[in-house]
Amino acid sequence: MGTPQAGGAAPSGGDMLMQFVPLILMFAIFWFLLIRPQQKRAKAHKQMLAELKRGDHVMTSSGLIGRIMEISEEEVVIECGDAKLRMSRGAIGGLIGKSAEKAEAKAEEKK
């Protein structure tokens, strides 16, 4: 009774690898459904910020809508009604109106 039973063998390397297959598949699905689209959106936003020019109609991430009056590498000055607002270039959420349509047409030409 004090002797151990030798009934089960140690699991082989193939069995251990098969245990990781579902984990690897879940990571792959996670990558294609969440991470990759987020990277594409970030790349498109960065490209949009690089292509901003004076006169573009934009909406900021806080919802303000205005027209770009001045633009530098770090900051933009937006005319919003009678006020001129100086803000970070990264605060621009997107183009609106005709500016957005032109940007979409340009993106379609590149494809």
Long-range contacts (C-beta under 8 A, 24 or more apart in sequence): 45-94, 48-92, 48-94, 48-95, 48-103, 49-89, 49-90, 49-92, 51-103, 52-76, 52-89, 52-92, 56-95, 56-99, 57-95, 57-96, 57-97, 57-98, 57-99, 58-92, 58-93, 58-94, 58-95, 58-96, 58-99, 59-92, 59-93, 59-94, 59-95, 59-96, 60-87, 60-91, 60-92, 60-93, 61-91, 61-92, 61-93, 62-91, 65-96
